[in-house]
Amino acid sequence: MINLNITNPIRKIAPILFLWVLFTLNGYAQKSASNTFTLQEAIDFALENNTSLKNSKEALDASEARSKEILGMGLPQLNASGSVIDNYIIPTSFIPAIIFDPNAQPGELVGVKFGTQYTGNAAINLQQIIFNGSYLVGLKASKTFIDLSRKDLIKTQTDVVEAIKKAYYSVLVNKERTALVDKNFQRLDTLLKQTKALYENGFAEKIDLNRVQVQFNNIANLKNNASIGLEVSYDLLKFQMGLPISEGIELTDQLETMKFQALDDEFGKDFQYSNRIEYNQLQVNKAMVEFDIKNTKAQYLPNLNLFGSYGASYGTSAFNTMFQFGEKWRTLGTLGVSANMPIFDGMQKSRIIQQKKSKLNQVGNSIELVKNQIDLQQDQASKTFKSYMNTFRTQNENMKLSEEVYKVTVIKYQQGVGSNLEVINADADYKEAQTNYYAALYDALIASVELEKAYGKLLPTK
């Protein structure tokens, strides 16, 4: 008899399997913990990982580097230069021959070669701005340019927070809707089984069974659609957060913990237009245009620059002595001040200033337009929120009433005092009330976000 002992190998690998399962579960738990988010945690994650925000931060870094670049233009500019030249054909110069020969004929010339075959020079050159109006204006404007980049970053942050809130609310509503669809599926599944039993025992007609079957088929299809819709809303939230779509995610906040933006007498009482980033962006744009005008006017002023150089040169007919540094190299140096004074440019700068003043007026008009738009947005957001909140309360009450009607109708049907058609109608009304309720809930949540945006309250700090 052959005895196959299979218990010993299992015993040998059992500890390994146990450790593998332990580490796998531990890794899964850590991954789940790292991908669990409250609404605020989702916002904080997005503010660090959203791709658009990363680009805005890079733009801010670039503007700060550009400001330092402009500052560097006003610092001393030092550079070194050097050259080695091989005059393999020394040029010939023609001079009067009488210089060498008193008996030479008047006008007679003689060719003479001056210079050496090899020449070299080395120097250090200095350039320093003493006064340049455009530079001084540009130095001040660079700080405003950084401020504009900061405002752009805040605008992107505001947009991201808005998107995260809407996506987070969408997931929460879809989760509740999916759970309710699952509950309805189980309810209709039970009703279908009961109707089949009644039909098989002769207490229900075929048409009654068909009606329930149609309702069951519809809820089964709705269950599948709700599941897909929930997945899509999760993917959208992960995309807005900057989380890979393949990653798992779990939301810990519940709809019951979500607070609608209150519309009391204190809300928006301390509002100022500067609370809206769009208004601040235009204010910075206005300052940039003003600096641009100042820069053009500064070009009427003279420019003063200090320059200087120090170096040495040498010439020889033998290349091997070219780099014998010492007293053979003769030093040279220059120091001076240059000035450039514009006198007449054909009225070009004057026309440019006129164009930029028109642009400044356009920015001023845009500021007034944005203020009016903000007033309109606040008025519409407040009224829309109030309307959606009233609808939400009504639909909440309707859902509770329709649920009560459905339960009573089912009891009457089970007791033989109600019809199957009444149950089907009550079920349809109940599901419609549920659909209306969650639609109203989502609309109210989105309206609360729009209200916060209108009053500049999406970001905790400015």
Residue, then its C-alpha position, 0 to 999 in steps of 0.5 A: m500500500i502506498n501512503l501519500n502523506i500530504t499533511n506534512p507539506i501543508r504544515k510546512i507552508a502553513p506558517i508562510l501562508f499565514l504570514w502572507v495573508l497577515f501582511t496582505l491584510n495589513g497592507y490592504a488596511q493601510k491602503s484603505a486607511s490612506n484612501t479614507f477621506t472626510l470632505q475636508e480631507a478630500i479638499d486638503f488632498a486636492l490642494e496638494n495633488n490636483t494637477s491644475l493647482k500644481n501648474s499654478k504653483e509652478a507659475l508662481d515659482a516662475s514669477e518669483a524667479r522672474s522678479k529676481e531676474i529683474l533685480g539682477m539686471g541692476l546689479p554689477q555685470l562682470n564678465a571676462s574676455g580674451s582672445v588669441i589672434d594669428n595674423y598669418i598675413i600681416p597687413t601692409s600699410f603705405i606711407p610717404a617714402i620721403i620719411f625713409d628716403p629724403n631723395a624720394q619723389p613727392g607722392e611716392l609711397v612705400g609699403v610697410k608691415f606693422g604688427t606681429q604675427y601673434t597677438g593676444n589680449a585679456a580683460i575684465n569688463l564692468q557694466q553698472i546701471i546708475f539710473n534707468g527709469s524703466y528698470l526702477v518701474g520694472l522692479k516695482a512691477s515685478k512684485t505686482f506680477i508675483d501678486l498676480s500669480r498668487k491671485d491666480l493660484i487662489k482662483t485655481q484653489t477656489d475652483v478646485v474646492e468648488a469641484i471637490k465639494k460638488a463631486y463629494y456631494s454627488v458621491l454621497v447622494n449616489k450612495e444613498r440613492t444606490a442603497l435605496v434602490d437596493k432596498n427597493f429591489q429586495r422589496l419588489d423581489t419579495l413582492l414578486k415571490q409572494t405574488k407568484a405564490l398567490y398565483e400558483n395557489g389561485f389567489a392572483e391572476k396572471i396579469d397581477l404577476n406580470r405587473v409585478q414582474v415588469q416593476f421588478n425588471n425595471i428596478a433591476n435595470l435601475k439597480n445596475n444603472a445606479s451602481i454605474g452612476l456611483e462608480v462614475s461619481y467616485d471616478l470624478l471625485k478622484f480625478q478632481m482630487g488628483l488621485p489615480i482612478s485605479e485607487g480605491i477610496e472611501l468617504t467617511d462623511q455622511l449626508e446627515t453630517m452635511k450642513f447646508q449653508a445657513l441663510d440667516d441675517e448674519f450671512g454675508k453681512d461682512f461681505q466685501y468685494s475683495n472677498r471674491i478672487e475675481y475682483n482681486q485679480l482685476q485690481v492687480n491687473k489694473a496695477m499692472v497696466e498702471f506700471d506699464i504706463k509709468n514704464t513708458k513715461a520713464q523712457y523719456l528720462p536719460n539713462l546713465n551707466l557706468f562702465g570700465s575694463y582692465g586687461a592686458s595685451y601682448g604681441t610676438s612673432a613666435f607662438n611659443t612665447m605667446f603665453q609667457f606672462g609677465e612684464k612683456w604683457r602691457t596692461l590697459g584700463t578704461l573707466g567711464v560713464s555713458a548717457n543716453m538722452p531721448i530727444f524725439d521719437g516721432m511721438q511713438k511713446s505718446r501714442i503708446i501711452q494713449q493706448k495703455k490708458s485706454k486699456l486702463n479704462q477697460v480694466g476699470n470698466s471690467i471691475e465695475l462689471v464684475k461688481n455688478q455680476i457679483d451682486l447678481q450672483q449673490d441675489q440669484a444664489s440666495k433665491t435659488f438656495k431658498s427655492y431648492m431648500n423649500t423643494f427639498r423639504t417638500q420632497n422629503e415629506n412627500m417621500k415619507l407620505s408615499e412610503e406610508v401609502y405603499k405600506v398600507t396598500v401592501i397590507k390591504y392587498q395581503q389581507g385581500v381588501g386591495s388590488n394588485l394594481e393599487v400596489i403597483n401604482a403605490d410602488a411607482d409613486y413611492k419610487e418617483a417620490q424617492t427620485n424627486y427627493y434625492a434630486a432635490l437634495y443634490d440640488a440643495l447641496i449644489a446650491s449651497v456651494e454656489l452660495e458659498k462661492a458667491y460670497g467668497k466663502l469657499l476657501p477658509t483663508k484668503 
